[in-house]
Amino acid sequence: MNKLELQAEVVLIEPLRYTPAGIPLLSVGLRHVSEQIEAGMKRKVECEVNAVVLGDLALKGLKLGAHIRATGFLAKRSLKSTQLVMHINHIENI
């Protein structure tokens, strides 16, 4: 299974662009900060994740600084890349 859910702040929104098939595509940067339990101990976790939003969801007016819960999956940035990108298919403002 490949499913990712992340609560994060939107810290980067690139200009809207379109795929060759005419599908809206929005690239965003997400910053996550939380405390997690690992090996029975609390650990502060911070990370930034590159993500893309496609289709009608890309046109919903995502705002810089918004706190969201994003659900989606991970995929390689391109065929020749090993860098992972989150593909968001559901966004909830929190």
C-alpha positions in Angstrom: 0.0 0.0 0.0 1.2 3.5 -0.8 -0.8 6.1 1.3 0.5 9.2 3.0 -1.4 11.5 5.3 0.4 14.6 6.6 -0.6 17.6 8.6 1.5 20.5 7.4 1.8 24.2 6.7 2.0 25.3 3.0 5.3 27.1 2.7 5.7 27.3 -1.0 3.3 27.6 -3.9 4.7 27.6 -7.5 2.7 29.2 -10.3 -0.1 27.0 -11.7 0.9 25.2 -14.9 -0.7 22.6 -17.1 0.4 19.1 -18.2 0.7 18.4 -21.9 -2.8 16.9 -21.6 -4.2 20.2 -20.3 -4.5 19.1 -16.7 -3.9 21.8 -14.1 -0.8 21.1 -11.9 0.3 22.9 -8.8 3.6 22.3 -7.1 3.8 23.1 -3.4 6.1 22.8 -0.4 4.8 21.5 2.9 6.4 21.8 6.3 5.5 19.3 9.1 6.4 19.7 12.8 5.3 17.2 15.5 6.3 15.0 18.3 6.4 11.2 17.6 7.0 8.2 19.8 10.0 6.1 18.7 11.4 3.2 20.7 9.2 4.4 23.6 10.7 7.9 23.6 9.4 11.2 22.4 11.1 12.6 19.4 10.6 16.0 17.7 10.1 15.6 14.0 10.5 18.3 11.4 10.5 17.9 7.6 9.7 19.6 4.4 8.0 17.6 1.6 7.6 18.5 -2.0 4.1 17.8 -3.3 2.0 18.2 -6.4 -1.8 18.7 -6.8 -3.4 17.8 -10.1 -6.8 18.4 -11.7 -9.7 20.4 -10.1 -8.0 20.2 -6.7 -5.2 22.4 -8.0 -7.7 25.1 -8.8 -9.2 25.3 -5.2 -7.1 28.3 -4.1 -4.6 26.8 -1.8 -3.0 29.6 0.3 0.5 30.2 1.5 0.6 29.7 5.3 -2.5 27.5 5.3 -2.5 24.6 7.7 -3.8 21.5 6.0 -4.2 17.7 6.3 -3.1 16.3 2.9 -3.7 12.7 1.8 -2.1 11.1 -1.2 0.7 8.9 -2.2 4.4 9.0 -3.0 6.0 8.7 -6.4 9.3 9.5 -8.1 9.5 13.0 -9.4 10.2 11.7 -12.9 11.2 8.4 -14.7 14.9 9.1 -14.2 14.8 10.6 -10.7 15.0 8.9 -7.4 13.6 11.9 -5.5 10.1 11.3 -4.0 7.2 13.7 -4.3 3.8 13.5 -2.6 0.9 13.4 -5.0 -2.0 15.0 -3.1 -5.6 13.8 -3.9 -7.4 15.2 -0.8 -6.9 18.5 1.1 -8.6 19.5 4.3 -8.0 22.8 6.0 -7.3 22.5 9.8 
